[in-house]
């Protein structure tokens, strides 16, 4: 069953990327909402196959991501849809943070300790805050929402990082790589919207987003704690 949903995910993801390349609006209207729906179905099927419970926070993260995708499709018609989409993705990030914490074991000697946590956290924090500093004067009335979202997004990536040593290597690597790609995708959105238009922005935003979301969900499915 889960293979069928993966195939569906690949088909609609490809359709979305094609729509971004050749500007086929009707194709995007079909494929973009279906990306997270198919990924949610994959998660449900995978958990059922493993005979493990479906975790509510993962479902909510997928749901709010899907809602955010839909809302952002209409931002050109009404700027308020961007703010609503941002709020929806904020809720998705909060639920991913909670899901990461649920998909890890107790503290162990193998996890990042003291200076290690600081050393590995610093590039992530600098990336998150550095972009906001660059964009700040261009944010207008969205300063507070963007700052709030950037803070939660950065914490989401840090939470993925701090799973190191508290789950298996495969799950950690997938979730952390997915979180980084999610951050890159949102950074591309911010630069393209507030600083300067990027070449093929939509294609690269969705490519990093699609791969990032898949890796996060797949990594959580593979999770096992010590």
PyMOL commands that set and color helices and strands:
alter all, ss='L'
color gray80, all
select helices_A, chain A and resi 2-22+25-50+56-72+80-102+114-138+140-161+169-195+201-221
alter helices_A, ss='H'
color red, helices_A
deselect
rebuild
show_as cartoon
